[in-house]
Amino acid sequence: MKSIKPEELNKNVFTMIGKEWLVVAAEKEGKVNAMTASWGGLGVMWGKNVAFIVLRPQRYTKEFVDAGETFSLSVLGEEYRKTLSYLGSVSGRDEDKVAKSGLTVEHEDGTPYFGEADTALVCRKLYAQPYDPACFIDKSCDERWYPNKDYHTMYIAEIEKVLVR
């Protein structure tokens, strides 16, 4: 994979996140865990190119993201859809799903990502904040997406490196 500047990324972010899905990967105590995500975004914040993701409190990957300074977002091709579904439906608490996925864990500057990715973003956390139900202006979002009151934590992270195939 080669490194490009974030400004050189020419993928449609709505397709990349909402349709292709992201694989969030992080490492804790030498173990890598990952999950799929179809909510998030890319943009500019505090003068930095950033990615933002949201993780529910019960997701095991959240413990890994919380434990370190960095995480990655990998985008894999449609041929990996079954693997992506597996990563999104099985908990790493129950089995080593990264090993069972058959994907290859690579590292860039100490941050894990997947070698099969078409695109990988290496991100350094800048900010984390749990959603506050009192802040919903459109209350229907709270009612529809949080019936169990398991509010996401939003992470804003600087995109330190973009790797493309």
Secondary structure, DSSP 8 states (H G I E B T S, - for coil): -EEE-GGG--S-HHHHHHTS-EEEEEEETTEEEEEEE--EEEEEETTEEEEEEEE-TT-HHHHHHHHSSEEEEEE--GGGHHHHHHHHHS-TTTS-HHHHHT--EEEETTEEEETT-SEEEEEEEEEEEE--GGG-SSHHHHHHH-TT----EEEEEEEEEEEE-
